[in-house]
Amino acid sequence: MATDYDAPRKTDDDGAEDSIEELKSRRVSKSTSSVDVDETEQAEGFELPGADLSGEELSVRVLPRQADEFTCSQCFLVHHRSQLAKEVGGQPVCRDCAA
């Protein structure tokens, strides 16, 4: 809600001038203004200009696991041997998963 800091402030005497009906109508209008919006539904319909990548091809060179690397049995990521924290049941576990 925008606030005009230059506007004169109401004093306690000004509050007495408002009628009960006016205060009730303000309260009702404030409560009806909130709308429950699902963010995921809103994001699905949002598309950036030029974001259509359906005709694009991505090429990534994939290297096989090297001799100094291991695959973590918890997160299934390939890490360097220096990231090995422990072995559980003969299966390697990285530092991130061991923490």
Backbone as JSON, one array per atom type, in Angstrom:
{
  "sequence": "MATDYDAPRKTDDDGAEDSIEELKSRRVSKSTSSVDVDETEQAEGFELPGADLSGEELSVRVLPRQADEFTCSQCFLVHHRSQLAKEVGGQPVCRDCAA",
  "N": [[0.84, -1.16, 0.0], [0.63, 2.18, -0.89], [2.03, 5.01, 0.67], [1.43, 8.31, 1.47], [3.6, 10.48, 2.56], [3.62, 13.18, 2.83], [1.08, 14.03, 3.26], [-1.32, 15.47, 5.5], [-1.48, 14.28, 8.85], [-3.89, 12.24, 10.54], [-5.49, 13.08, 13.55], [-6.44, 12.02, 16.88], [-8.86, 13.26, 17.3], [-9.89, 13.51, 14.73], [-10.59, 10.91, 14.12], [-12.91, 10.46, 15.51], [-14.83, 11.66, 13.99], [-15.48, 9.97, 11.9], [-18.06, 7.9, 10.74], [-19.81, 5.02, 12.05], [-20.83, 3.35, 10.09], [-19.24, 4.03, 7.92], [-16.73, 3.18, 8.78], [-17.23, 0.42, 8.98], [-17.69, -0.2, 6.3], [-15.19, 0.29, 5.23], [-13.7, -1.72, 6.47], [-14.88, -4.03, 5.42], [-14.31, -3.7, 2.7], [-11.54, -3.9, 2.71], [-11.12, -6.55, 3.5], [-12.2, -8.01, 1.4], [-10.52, -7.51, -0.67], [-8.29, -9.14, -0.81], [-6.91, -11.8, -2.66], [-6.64, -15.22, -3.24], [-4.05, -16.53, -4.86], [-2.64, -18.98, -6.84], [0.71, -19.5, -7.11], [2.16, -21.16, -8.81], [0.38, -21.78, -10.89], [0.08, -19.24, -11.95], [2.68, -18.74, -12.83], [3.0, -20.64, -14.83], [1.54, -19.72, -17.0], [2.97, -17.54, -17.75], [5.18, -16.17, -20.05], [8.33, -15.44, -21.28], [9.43, -12.95, -23.61], [10.78, -14.1, -26.61], [11.58, -16.5, -25.55], [11.13, -18.98, -26.55], [12.48, -21.97, -27.01], [12.2, -24.23, -28.47], [13.13, -24.98, -30.98], [15.82, -25.14, -30.68], [18.94, -26.84, -30.22], [20.78, -28.42, -27.76], [24.11, -29.08, -27.1], [26.18, -31.07, -25.26], [29.21, -32.11, -24.04], [29.81, -35.16, -22.68], [31.71, -36.63, -20.23], [33.13, -39.74, -19.28], [33.16, -41.2, -15.94], [36.03, -40.39, -14.12], [39.2, -41.83, -13.0], [39.88, -40.74, -10.54], [37.49, -40.04, -9.38], [34.22, -40.46, -7.84], [30.94, -41.89, -7.45], [28.43, -40.69, -5.49], [26.55, -42.51, -3.12], [24.28, -41.54, -2.01], [23.33, -39.02, -3.12], [23.86, -39.43, -5.74], [25.59, -38.01, -7.37], [28.55, -37.23, -9.23], [31.65, -36.95, -7.78], [34.85, -35.5, -6.93], [37.57, -37.41, -5.65], [38.53, -36.19, -3.33], [36.28, -35.26, -2.05], [35.17, -37.33, -0.72], [33.62, -38.57, 2.11], [32.93, -40.75, 3.77], [32.4, -44.32, 3.85], [29.52, -46.23, 3.58], [28.4, -49.29, 4.24], [30.09, -50.23, 2.25], [29.56, -48.49, 0.22], [30.28, -45.37, -1.3], [30.06, -42.1, 0.23], [29.45, -38.69, -0.12], [30.83, -35.53, 1.15], [28.84, -33.58, 1.44], [26.45, -35.04, 1.73], [27.01, -36.52, 4.0], [27.0, -34.74, 6.03]],
  "CA": [[0.0, 0.0, 0.0], [1.42, 3.39, -0.99], [1.79, 5.96, 1.75], [1.81, 9.68, 1.16], [4.18, 11.01, 3.8], [3.41, 14.62, 2.87], [-0.31, 14.31, 3.62], [-1.48, 15.73, 6.93], [-1.86, 13.1, 9.61], [-5.12, 12.33, 11.32], [-5.33, 13.06, 15.0], [-7.49, 11.26, 17.54], [-10.12, 13.98, 17.14], [-10.4, 13.24, 13.4], [-11.15, 9.57, 14.12], [-14.24, 10.52, 16.08], [-15.73, 12.17, 12.97], [-15.89, 8.89, 11.02], [-19.26, 7.22, 11.21], [-19.66, 3.58, 12.21], [-21.1, 2.75, 8.8], [-18.08, 4.26, 7.08], [-15.68, 2.29, 9.27], [-17.59, -0.94, 8.61], [-17.5, -0.36, 4.86], [-13.74, 0.21, 5.01], [-13.25, -3.02, 6.92], [-15.38, -5.01, 4.46], [-13.59, -3.53, 1.43], [-10.17, -4.39, 2.89], [-11.1, -8.01, 3.58], [-12.55, -8.6, 0.11], [-9.52, -7.2, -1.69], [-7.25, -10.16, -0.91], [-7.27, -12.89, -3.54], [-5.73, -16.34, -3.11], [-3.54, -16.84, -6.19], [-1.65, -20.04, -6.85], [1.87, -18.97, -7.82], [2.59, -22.06, -9.89], [-0.52, -21.58, -12.02], [0.37, -17.94, -12.52], [3.97, -18.82, -13.5], [2.88, -21.48, -16.02], [1.01, -18.93, -18.1], [3.87, -16.43, -18.03], [6.21, -16.56, -20.99], [9.21, -14.33, -21.61], [9.56, -12.75, -25.05], [11.97, -14.74, -27.18], [11.98, -17.63, -24.72], [10.79, -20.25, -27.21], [13.71, -22.68, -27.36], [11.83, -25.54, -28.99], [13.91, -25.3, -32.17], [17.24, -25.14, -30.34], [19.55, -28.09, -29.79], [21.9, -28.23, -26.85], [25.1, -30.16, -27.2], [27.06, -31.09, -24.1], [30.14, -33.22, -24.1], [29.76, -35.9, -21.42], [32.91, -37.43, -20.01], [32.9, -40.83, -18.33], [33.75, -40.98, -14.62], [37.49, -40.53, -14.14], [39.74, -42.73, -11.98], [39.94, -40.05, -9.25], [36.14, -39.6, -9.05], [33.32, -41.49, -7.34], [29.53, -41.54, -7.46], [27.88, -40.74, -4.13], [25.43, -43.44, -3.04], [23.12, -40.83, -1.47], [22.81, -38.01, -4.06], [24.16, -39.95, -7.08], [26.42, -37.08, -8.12], [29.95, -37.62, -9.36], [32.52, -36.02, -7.04], [36.28, -35.8, -6.89], [37.92, -38.27, -4.52], [38.75, -35.35, -2.15], [34.98, -35.01, -1.44], [34.71, -38.56, -0.06], [33.55, -38.41, 3.56], [32.95, -42.07, 4.4], [31.74, -45.38, 3.11], [28.48, -46.89, 4.36], [28.11, -50.58, 3.6], [30.91, -50.36, 1.05], [29.13, -47.49, -0.76], [30.86, -44.06, -0.97], [29.16, -40.99, 0.57], [30.18, -37.41, -0.24], [30.81, -34.67, 2.34], [27.55, -32.87, 1.55], [25.43, -35.97, 2.23], [27.42, -37.02, 5.3], [26.78, -33.67, 7.02]],
  "C": [[0.89, 1.23, 0.0], [1.03, 4.34, 0.13], [2.28, 7.32, 1.32], [2.3, 10.31, 2.45], [4.0, 12.51, 3.92], [1.99, 14.98, 3.28], [-0.41, 14.58, 5.12], [-1.99, 14.49, 7.65], [-3.15, 13.34, 10.36], [-4.76, 12.34, 12.8], [-6.45, 12.22, 15.58], [-8.84, 11.94, 17.39], [-10.74, 13.7, 15.77], [-11.06, 11.87, 13.34], [-12.57, 9.55, 14.65], [-15.26, 10.97, 15.04], [-16.22, 11.07, 12.03], [-17.1, 8.17, 11.6], [-18.99, 5.71, 11.29], [-19.87, 2.88, 10.87], [-19.88, 2.88, 7.87], [-16.93, 3.34, 7.5], [-15.97, 0.84, 8.9], [-17.35, -1.18, 7.12], [-16.02, -0.45, 4.51], [-13.22, -1.18, 5.36], [-13.67, -4.11, 5.92], [-14.59, -4.9, 3.16], [-12.15, -4.02, 1.55], [-10.14, -5.9, 2.88], [-11.43, -8.65, 2.24], [-11.49, -8.36, -0.95], [-8.45, -8.27, -1.81], [-7.76, -11.34, -1.74], [-6.21, -13.97, -3.38], [-5.31, -16.77, -4.51], [-2.48, -17.92, -6.06], [-0.47, -19.59, -7.71], [2.31, -19.86, -8.97], [1.7, -21.92, -11.1], [-0.23, -20.27, -12.72], [1.68, -18.0, -13.31], [3.89, -19.65, -14.78], [2.39, -20.68, -17.23], [1.92, -17.79, -18.51], [4.99, -16.88, -18.94], [7.03, -15.33, -21.35], [9.29, -14.18, -23.12], [10.87, -13.36, -25.55], [12.43, -15.96, -26.41], [11.66, -18.97, -25.35], [12.08, -20.91, -27.7], [13.42, -24.05, -27.96], [12.64, -25.94, -30.21], [15.4, -25.39, -31.9], [17.7, -26.52, -29.91], [20.73, -27.76, -28.9], [22.86, -29.4, -27.0], [26.07, -30.01, -26.04], [27.95, -32.32, -24.22], [30.17, -33.9, -22.73], [30.99, -36.79, -21.34], [32.56, -38.58, -19.06], [33.6, -40.52, -17.0], [35.24, -41.29, -14.68], [37.93, -41.43, -12.98], [39.77, -42.08, -10.61], [38.57, -39.51, -8.83], [35.31, -40.79, -8.54], [31.89, -40.98, -7.45], [28.98, -41.74, -6.06], [26.65, -41.66, -4.13], [24.16, -42.77, -2.5], [22.5, -39.89, -2.51], [23.06, -38.39, -5.52], [24.89, -38.95, -7.97], [27.85, -37.59, -8.17], [30.8, -36.54, -8.72], [33.97, -36.45, -7.2], [36.55, -36.6, -5.62], [38.15, -37.45, -3.23], [37.43, -35.05, -1.42], [34.42, -36.24, -0.71], [34.76, -38.38, 1.45], [33.68, -39.75, 4.25], [32.34, -43.08, 3.45], [30.75, -46.07, 4.04], [28.1, -48.17, 3.63], [28.88, -50.78, 2.32], [30.55, -49.36, -0.04], [29.68, -46.11, -0.37], [29.78, -43.0, -0.72], [29.97, -39.71, 0.56], [30.05, -36.59, 1.05], [29.46, -33.97, 2.53], [26.49, -33.79, 2.15], [25.75, -36.48, 3.63], [27.14, -35.99, 6.4], [25.4, -33.67, 7.6]]
}
